[in-house]
């Protein structure tokens, strides 16, 4: 989606346009799911949390607090990040310490109209990336997903993480260095 179209969609959301929210949902649902999945590692819980994130986003939009953000993307990812933090707080409060779903494939998220070869390549690539990312500490995994999978700018990542642009760049550098070390092993 072009920057202009996203700005227009964001402007429509400021006026609480339900159709604009549906468009935003369609635009970001797969990306948010992928972001959540790489953070929690369980398909079913990632699907539930993704739904909750969009519900929170709609409530946030309806409360007129949307003007604090410059882009729709940064708003949705900030809500997603906070929801993941809440998820882990709840999970630790219930004393549930196991993470299930490691190694599960994301095959059900692949569009049905893709051919079998593309589906196999995507499944293989995601499995390799997932395995290596899961070996990183959470902070590094999150920043790599935001920067290279979700393709956020440094400025957008800094806003989502509540960090300065310089700190964000340093964190990306350290995360890539850690990932390179894992890949070499």
Beta strands, then each sheet from edge to edge (+ up, - down):
end
